[in-house]
């Protein structure tokens, strides 16, 4: 992440890692580090990561709902 964005602060790196992690089920903590998403987010740290995270979570929840219906 620092290689693609040297100006990234430790706080930004932490937030990006937390926002882009993969969470299984209803877990509130933990998860797996998704390095691909984290590096992509670090490339453009100026974008609105919160709205991106909300969109991604919506897609994950929708996919889970649809998977349970079929």
Secondary structure, DSSP 8 states (H G I E B T S, - for coil): -TTT-TT--HHHHHHHHHHH-B--TT-SS--B--HHHHHHHHHTTTS-HHHHHHHHHHHHHHHHHHHHH-
